[in-house]
């Protein structure tokens, strides 16, 4: 299993480490572990509300598509490390695999609240 380390710009939220398996999506890992990440489009790559920064382990994720890149351009403060969590499927999950993500402050995003 891969280890995913979730960090948050919102410093009121603690870092979280979770285990991930082949085929898991980062959006689901965040939500399944009690953290909120906006996701207005329902994981169809039609918005940028689940924007994250992949700080380590991008090679362990499915390659970014042209469509995803187009929506990242619409995100708040996109960087070279930007991805959409709904599109980040884990494609490698050996025990040494580590993925570190930073979740931007969600208070700046008008999004679906669960």
NUGUDO-979412 format. One record per atom (N, C-alpha, C): x, y, z; residue in one letter. Coordinates in steps of 0.2 Angstrom, whole numbers, plus 5000, padded with zeros to 4 digits. Layout:
BEGIN
XYZA/...
//
This chain:
BEGIN
500449945000X/500050005000X/500450065000X/500250114996X/500550184996X/500350225002X/500850265004X/500650315010X/500550385007X/499950415009X/499750475006X/499750525012X/500150575012X/500250625017X/499850685015X/499250705019X/498850765017X/499050825022X/499250875018X/499350935022X/498850995020X/498751035024X/498251085023X/498451155024X/498351205019X/498451275020X/498151305026X/497551275027X/497151295033X/497451265039X/497851305043X/498251275048X/497851255054X/497151265054X/496751235060X/496651155058X/496851135053X/496751065051X/497451025052X/497450975055X/498050935056X/498250895050X/498850885049X/499150845044X/498850775045X/498750735040X/498450665040X/498850615036X/498950565038X/499350505034X/498850455033X/498750425027X/498250375026X/498550325021X/498350265021X/498550215016X/498150215010X/498450205004X/498050204998X/498250144994X/497750114990X/497850064986X/497850084979X/498050034974X/498050044967X/497350064965X/497250114961X/496550134959X/496150184963X/496450194969X/496150244974X/496250314970X/495750364972X/495850434969X/495950474975X/496350524975X/496550564980X/495950604983X/495450624979X/494850654981X/494450604986X/494450544985X/494050494989X/494450484995X/495150484995X/495550475001X/495450535006X/495350595004X/495250655008X/494550645011X/494050635007X/493350635010X/493250575014X/493550515012X/493450455016X/493850455023X/494250505024X/494650505030X/494450565034X/493850595033X/493550645037X/493750715036X/494050725030X/494250795028X/493850815022X/493650885022X/493250905016X/493650935011X/493450915005X/493750944999X/493150964994X/493151024992X/492551044987X/492651004981X/492050984978X/492050944972X/491350954969X/491351014965X/490651034963X/490450984957X/490850964953X/490650924947X/490550854947X/490650824953X/490550754954X/491050704951X/491650734951X/492250694948X/492250684941X/491950724937X/491950724930X/492450774926X/492850804930X/493350844927X/493050904923X/492550934927X/492250994924X/492251054928X/492651054933X/492751124937X/493451114940X/493651164944X/494251164947X/494251164955X/493651144958X/493551154965X/493951104969X/494151054966X/494551004970X/495351004969X/495551064967X/496251084965X/496651074971X/497251034970X/497751024975X/498451034972X/498951034977X/499651034975X/499950964976X/500250924972X/500550864973X/501250884974X/501550884980X/502150904982X/502750844981X/502450784981X/502950724980X/502550664978X/502750624973X/502450564971X/502050574965X/502150624961X/501650634955X/501750574951X/502350544950X/502450484946X/502050424948X/501750424954X/501350374956X/500650384954X/500450434951X/499750454949X/499650454941X/499050434939X/498950434932X/499150504929X/499450504923X/499650564920X/499150614919X/499250674919X/498850734919X/498550734911X/497950744911X/497650744904X/497550824902X/497450834895X/497450894892X/496750934896X/496250894897X/495650924899X/495750944907X/496150904911X/496250924917X/496750984917X/497250994913X/497651054913X/497251114911X/496751104907X/496251164905X/495951184911X/495651144915X/495351164921X/495751184927X/496351164927X/496851184932X/496951264931X/497051284925X/497151354923X/496551394926X/496051374928X/495451414931X/495451404938X/495951374941X/495951364948X/496251424952X/496151434958X/496451484962X/497151474963X/497651514961X/498351504962X/498651434959X/498551424953X/498851364950X/499651364950X/499951314951X/500651304951X/500851244947X/501451234945X/501651174941X/501451114945X/501451114951X/501251054955X/500451044956X/500051084952X/499351084953X/499051024949X/498550994953X/498150934950X/497450944952X/497050904949X/496350904952X/496250834955X/496050834962X/496050774966X/495650724963X/495050744959X/494650694956X/494950654951X/495450684948X/495850644942X/496450614944X/496650614951X/497250584953X/497150514955X/497250464951X/497150394952X/497850364954X/497850334959X/498550294961X/498650244956X/499250244953X/499350184948X/499950144950X/500250164956X/500750124959X/500750124966X/500750064970X/500550064977X/501050024981X/501650014979X/502149974983X/502250004990X/502549974994X/502549995001X/503050055002X/503450064998X/503950124998X/503650184995X/503050184992X/502750234988X/502450284993X/502650354992X/502450404996X/502150464992X/501550484993X/501250544990X/501150594995X/501350654994X/501250714998X/500850764994X/500250784997X/499850834994X/499750894999X/499650954996X/499451015000X/498751034997X/498251035002X/497551055000X/497551135001X/497351164996X/497351244997X/496751255002X/496751315004X/496251345009X/495551335005X/495151295008X/494451285004X/493951345006X/494151395010X/493651445012X/493651495006X/494151495001X/494151534996X/493751514990X/493451454990X/493151424985X/492351414986X/491951434982X/491251424982X/491151354980X/490951314984X/490851244982X/490351204986X/490251144984X/489751104987X/490051084994X/489551094999X/489751075005X/489351015007X/489750965010X/489350895012X/489250905020X/
//
